[in-house]
């Protein structure tokens, strides 16, 4: 069970408990933690849109510790991160893998903690595969289009060619903090938040 602490404020009406995530949100800090799903992305998109509406020029910090997840949901969040006018700083804490690595790479400033890691790979097909030959052919064509799309995004944000990215994502490629910087996936190793 994941217990989130509350912040206690002493007000004229007595002690008031405020969830810590709400307190951090007031400071324009949001969290992408755990698997990337339609629900988690919807929440992050709402938060980004709200913060942009509140002040389109003030920065937002997105902390990421995620093994990745749904490609379509992740690409929706990627598009919103690109569309908001606010500068978005991404901070990798722990792991930014798969779709989370792509989201980490989009930051205007990409900071990574000393022991955090980044992992990139080709999109995966989950669940049992079945159907007619034509259905499988369509599925294969679609996954190859998604592969090209995600590799193009990584290439754009890392400074590598599409061919270099496709070669690197053919298998799970893990990067330490310094290796992520060297490969163009991060900008700075930080030891203070």
Legacy VTK file of the C-alpha trace (Angstrom):
# vtk DataFile Version 3.0
C-alpha trace
ASCII
DATASET POLYDATA
POINTS 193 float
0.000 0.000 0.000
1.381 3.362 -1.045
0.819 5.926 1.701
1.303 9.552 0.733
2.062 11.907 3.608
0.067 15.045 4.260
1.371 18.516 4.976
-0.171 20.111 8.047
-0.825 23.857 7.902
-1.785 25.905 10.942
-4.526 28.255 9.779
-6.987 30.590 11.473
-9.491 27.730 11.219
-7.149 25.266 12.902
-4.882 22.572 11.535
-5.513 21.664 7.903
-4.102 18.584 6.183
-3.081 18.959 2.550
-1.876 15.986 0.455
1.811 16.386 -0.365
1.134 15.953 -4.101
-1.211 18.953 -3.949
1.442 20.974 -2.155
4.073 20.044 -4.763
1.581 20.838 -7.555
1.228 24.365 -6.149
4.995 24.665 -6.743
4.496 23.447 -10.352
6.048 20.031 -9.701
4.275 16.918 -11.010
5.074 13.199 -10.956
5.156 10.522 -13.643
5.649 7.439 -11.480
4.897 3.826 -12.269
3.448 2.405 -15.455
2.318 4.816 -18.144
-1.373 4.131 -18.668
-4.325 5.947 -20.144
-5.392 6.994 -16.624
-1.987 8.245 -15.462
-1.473 10.161 -18.711
-4.922 11.740 -18.495
-4.075 13.029 -15.010
-0.703 14.417 -16.173
-2.274 16.093 -19.211
-4.874 17.795 -17.009
-2.154 19.002 -14.659
-0.034 20.364 -17.519
-3.001 22.139 -19.084
-4.018 23.664 -15.763
-0.505 24.915 -14.984
-0.185 26.417 -18.459
-3.521 28.196 -18.033
-2.431 29.503 -14.632
0.869 30.903 -15.999
2.032 30.068 -19.538
5.531 31.442 -18.934
6.483 29.844 -15.629
8.306 26.516 -15.790
6.978 23.102 -14.806
9.090 20.269 -13.377
8.119 16.708 -14.298
9.763 14.044 -12.122
9.942 10.657 -13.871
10.439 7.222 -12.320
8.733 4.792 -14.676
9.282 1.489 -16.473
7.274 2.812 -19.432
3.942 1.551 -20.618
1.323 2.166 -23.280
2.767 3.702 -26.438
-0.413 5.470 -27.590
-0.934 7.056 -24.163
2.735 8.003 -23.933
2.653 9.634 -27.362
-0.424 11.634 -26.305
1.516 12.946 -23.303
4.556 13.623 -25.513
2.385 15.737 -27.838
1.006 17.735 -24.907
4.489 18.269 -23.466
5.502 19.681 -26.846
2.337 21.788 -27.143
2.373 23.551 -23.766
3.993 26.967 -23.831
5.571 26.543 -20.400
9.163 25.349 -20.342
9.157 21.804 -18.951
12.111 20.507 -16.972
12.244 16.715 -16.772
14.065 15.008 -13.908
14.881 11.298 -14.005
14.768 9.775 -10.534
15.378 6.035 -10.493
14.480 4.858 -13.987
13.101 6.309 -17.203
12.584 3.256 -19.412
10.907 2.657 -22.737
8.114 5.248 -23.223
9.243 7.045 -20.047
12.690 7.543 -21.641
11.042 9.184 -24.624
9.081 11.486 -22.281
12.221 12.291 -20.295
14.065 13.238 -23.487
11.466 15.879 -24.472
12.304 18.189 -21.553
13.617 21.676 -22.218
16.091 20.897 -19.451
16.755 17.198 -18.783
18.281 16.529 -15.380
19.173 13.105 -14.027
20.142 11.995 -10.538
23.559 10.291 -10.175
22.245 6.718 -9.833
19.257 7.024 -12.150
19.176 5.106 -15.428
17.580 5.450 -18.825
16.569 2.530 -21.065
15.429 2.647 -24.675
14.148 -0.168 -26.873
11.759 -0.947 -29.708
8.018 -0.986 -28.941
6.742 -4.307 -27.652
3.578 -6.224 -28.444
1.820 -7.272 -25.262
-0.700 -10.033 -24.744
-1.315 -13.079 -26.848
-0.965 -12.678 -30.578
-3.606 -14.306 -32.709
-5.836 -13.759 -35.667
-5.803 -14.249 -39.394
-2.725 -13.854 -41.540
-4.013 -10.476 -42.771
-4.649 -9.291 -39.197
-1.123 -10.290 -38.189
0.290 -8.566 -41.277
-1.570 -5.356 -40.339
-0.340 -5.639 -36.754
3.244 -6.072 -37.948
2.970 -3.040 -40.246
1.512 -0.953 -37.435
4.223 -1.895 -34.930
6.871 -1.025 -37.524
5.243 2.404 -38.019
5.267 2.915 -34.256
8.922 1.823 -34.163
9.766 4.435 -36.798
7.810 7.125 -34.921
9.405 6.488 -31.519
12.891 6.169 -33.022
12.398 9.463 -34.896
11.448 11.196 -31.658
14.490 9.818 -29.843
16.700 10.833 -32.786
15.304 14.369 -32.708
15.992 14.814 -28.997
19.319 12.962 -28.798
21.032 14.363 -31.886
21.575 10.890 -33.346
20.515 9.699 -36.771
17.445 7.542 -37.188
19.668 4.632 -38.199
21.785 4.989 -35.037
18.668 5.024 -32.872
17.147 2.010 -34.637
20.390 0.086 -34.095
20.442 1.069 -30.407
16.765 0.231 -29.787
16.955 -3.183 -31.465
17.733 -4.513 -27.960
17.217 -3.079 -24.477
19.893 -0.381 -24.150
20.549 0.829 -20.604
22.409 4.050 -19.850
23.888 5.232 -16.573
23.445 8.926 -15.812
26.731 9.852 -17.508
26.087 7.526 -20.448
22.656 9.136 -20.924
24.358 12.532 -21.156
27.020 11.197 -23.525
24.321 9.711 -25.784
22.255 12.916 -25.824
19.368 11.616 -23.706
20.042 13.890 -20.701
21.714 17.244 -20.085
22.956 17.370 -16.494
23.644 15.101 -13.550
22.262 16.824 -10.470
22.725 16.135 -6.767
20.336 18.802 -5.517
16.642 19.196 -6.219
LINES 1 194
193 0 1 2 3 4 5 6 7 8 9 10 11 12 13 14 15 16 17 18 19 20 21 22 23 24 25 26 27 28 29 30 31 32 33 34 35 36 37 38 39 40 41 42 43 44 45 46 47 48 49 50 51 52 53 54 55 56 57 58 59 60 61 62 63 64 65 66 67 68 69 70 71 72 73 74 75 76 77 78 79 80 81 82 83 84 85 86 87 88 89 90 91 92 93 94 95 96 97 98 99 100 101 102 103 104 105 106 107 108 109 110 111 112 113 114 115 116 117 118 119 120 121 122 123 124 125 126 127 128 129 130 131 132 133 134 135 136 137 138 139 140 141 142 143 144 145 146 147 148 149 150 151 152 153 154 155 156 157 158 159 160 161 162 163 164 165 166 167 168 169 170 171 172 173 174 175 176 177 178 179 180 181 182 183 184 185 186 187 188 189 190 191 192
